[in-house]
């Protein structure tokens, strides 16, 4: 029988609830239990795909093509598993389903209500994941903050699940912020007290409270949280600030959280094996040599916009014993002449041209690509980044003046990047890109092939445009090579040979989504290695 751990959040968002959720999963997994994780997002969007990464953070893509919340990325990286689109439940999905059913008359004349119809649909989706993945424990994170109107039906659903699944099969964990007053240095527990009260008001008594605080909670603060939160003092833990997020499971384990969860769920305790994380955290700690990476993009103010790329660099860096330091380069500033490209990229050891959409900033990115190509600076182009590498090459080496992508200029004389054939018939925006993992055949003898060491790989995708098949023979006759193709002939990897450039690789895929602490993504590893060699 599957057990459920429900994680709620209090006081503020962005207190690391996703990391605590992933950490609890990890502590169970370390004891030999099979685990999966679900993220619930109480917004009305059906998925994260239609949301602006500048406001909401990265859209994480699953193997099966789900456009999901970035927390799924944390779960995958901590738990070393591949999740599915079913692991991200949104209010939009729930209402869509219930209303569709109502239109079909499936409710047999009854009045359709939030309780029980919406809550039933929520519960059935959570249980569906448990059944589909057949795991020992499902860790379910309820997004947002307790007290939000949007979150109420989800909290009601998990309250009902406690009754239906039983006390020993369900666990409520509440993660909330404990601020420290600057003047007195005092740890203030009142916000936590209030958020727990809010939870209890709707019938949920947390079993465990995890305080998010800059430092370890003092005994006095712990005592207060226990007293007012109505839990034993041994059920209060601290998620304090650490150098790397991968340390969080280790500090929680040290405080006894793993054992506590196990006992409460009536599972047999086993010696946890966290050697992989311990090794990885040690590696990060000893990676002192700084490598400066110019991150050329458009949403550079919100670092979460490219979180999987940041993490892929952390993974690759730890393996090489280097510390990637990110220098965010706003492409629009180059484009508008506010900064010169040589100043924007001064001192960088390598450049990543980030994924993206739309015209704004694209010429700035192309300028940065030209600069990196001509000055032999290691360059990795991801998705849109690769498309812009092709455009730059077509313009400046092949001599196709004003070459462009039809996404950026529909009237370009040379549409070297164009909408994919099957996309021309699509009218709806949500969930209609080329999404998820597709096989890529790597060309023997290329750098891409040597990085992966395989003929066929699988990487995830999220795009509507591609290198225009009609231009392939024109562009790839001047040195730039195709090093990876899909089975239906799409350009998936491009590169310049080592003789021409120290490292110049672009991919239509998003290899960062499959990067894990212990198995870093090959293109990111290769890229960082090249930056090291070129210092
Ligand atoms: N805008 C480009 C496309 O749709 C690239 C998308 C991306 O970088 N994820 O093809």
Boltz pocket constraint, residues with backbone or C-beta under 6 A from the ligand:
constraints:
  - pocket:
      binder: B
      contacts: [[A, 354], [A, 355], [A, 356], [A, 357], [A, 358], [A, 382], [A, 383], [A, 384], [A, 385], [A, 407], [A, 462], [A, 463], [A, 464], [A, 465], [A, 466]]
      max_distance: 6.0
